[in-house]
Amino acid sequence: MTFQTSQIASKRMRAFFAGIVLALGTLGAAHAQNILVINEETILTESQVGRHIASQLEVIGREIQTELEAAAQPLSQENEALQAETSALSQEAIQQRPDLIQRAQQLQQNAQQLERLRRLRQQELVATERQALQPVLQALEGVLQEVVNERSATVLLDRSQVVFAADSVDVTSTVVERLNQRIQTTPVTRVRAPENGQ
């Protein structure tokens, strides 16, 4: 199992950004609404801070993958050795070898432990990303509020939520530009989960 960190990061970061899209005001039948549209994915991939976070998560993801590969290596070696020893034995002969049975059981337990470790490391990556995004979300919320106020908008939607939107109502480039002015980098420090998974 390999960490495809860039895809993982992109999907999860988009989910975080989705939480701050604003829907302002109440739709009324008596007057037309001023609606603006942004592309959350573009804000993520093109903003300086978004690229910074993604690149740092990639580094951390490679670090985690190296750790997991190191932990898996002795299990792989033991599995190969056990298979080599039992390949020429019948099932009955193996049953007469409690040492082989014990090794097989231990190997299974170690494999389960490795899988728990994989899940734990993935949780660490998610927590690291969430922590890194906090100041970005605050800055982005301020930018979105500013643009909404300037354009006297009552609704702000993501492109994924609409079937069609004219380019004239898309303020993505403005948001990216202003976000770049406010924040270019943010600390991306690996969060370490307790080894017991609690």
Secondary structure, DSSP 8 states (H G I E B T S, - for coil): ----HHHHHHHHHHHHHHTT----S---SSS---EEEE-HHHHHHHSHHHHHHHHHHHHHHHHHHHHHHHHHHHHHHHHHHHHHHHTTS-HHHHHT-HHHHHHHHHHHHHHHHHHHHHHHHHHHHHHHHHHHHHHHHHHHHHHHHHHHHHTT-SEEEEGGG-S---GGGB-HHHHHHHHHHH-S----------TT--
